[in-house]
Amino acid sequence: MRKKKEKKYTKRERVEGWLMENQKILNITGLETKLQFPQGTIHKFIKYQRNITDRRIETIDEMIKDMAYSYIDEE
């Protein structure tokens, strides 16, 4: 019997999925300001499915990891 392989998501898929899942609880403008992105970058992705550059995907991914690790480290 073969085990089914779990699909590994790319960094882009993880970040985009996280943004879409959490859009209702995120302050998009504040997030763009914190990451020093041009205003509307993330908003246009969420509302119009406009692509986010790889460099910005990397930046968002690092921010998500930093948030998660800082929360875990406070225990």
C-alpha positions in Angstrom: 0.0 0.0 0.0 1.3 3.4 -1.0 1.0 6.4 1.2 -0.5 9.4 -0.4 2.0 12.3 -0.5 0.8 15.5 1.0 1.1 18.4 -1.3 3.9 20.8 -0.4 2.8 24.3 -0.8 5.1 26.9 -2.3 5.9 30.0 -0.2 3.7 32.0 -2.6 0.7 29.7 -2.0 1.2 29.8 1.8 1.4 33.6 1.9 -1.4 34.2 -0.5 -3.6 31.7 1.3 -2.8 33.3 4.7 -3.7 36.7 3.4 -7.0 35.5 2.0 -7.9 33.5 5.1 -7.1 36.4 7.4 -8.2 39.4 5.4 -11.2 40.1 7.7 -9.0 40.4 10.7 -6.0 42.2 9.2 -5.4 45.9 9.0 -4.2 45.9 5.4 -3.1 49.5 5.4 -1.2 49.0 8.6 0.4 45.9 7.2 1.5 47.7 4.1 2.9 50.5 6.2 4.8 48.2 8.5 6.3 46.3 5.5 7.0 49.6 3.6 5.0 48.5 0.6 3.3 51.0 -1.7 -0.2 51.7 -0.5 -2.7 49.3 -2.1 -0.3 46.5 -2.8 -1.9 43.9 -0.6 -5.4 45.4 -1.0 -5.2 45.0 -4.8 -4.2 41.4 -4.4 -7.1 40.6 -2.1 -9.7 42.5 -4.0 -8.6 42.1 -7.6 -6.2 39.1 -7.5 -3.3 41.2 -8.7 0.0 39.5 -8.4 2.4 40.3 -5.6 6.1 40.3 -6.6 8.3 37.5 -5.3 10.4 39.9 -3.3 7.2 41.1 -1.5 6.0 37.5 -1.0 9.4 36.8 0.7 9.0 39.9 2.9 5.4 38.9 4.0 6.6 35.4 4.7 9.3 36.6 7.0 6.9 38.9 8.8 4.5 36.0 9.4 7.3 33.8 10.7 8.5 36.6 13.0 5.0 37.1 14.4 4.6 33.4 15.0 8.0 32.9 16.6 7.7 36.0 18.8 4.3 34.7 20.1 5.8 31.2 20.8 8.9 32.7 22.5 6.8 34.6 25.0 5.6 31.4 26.7 
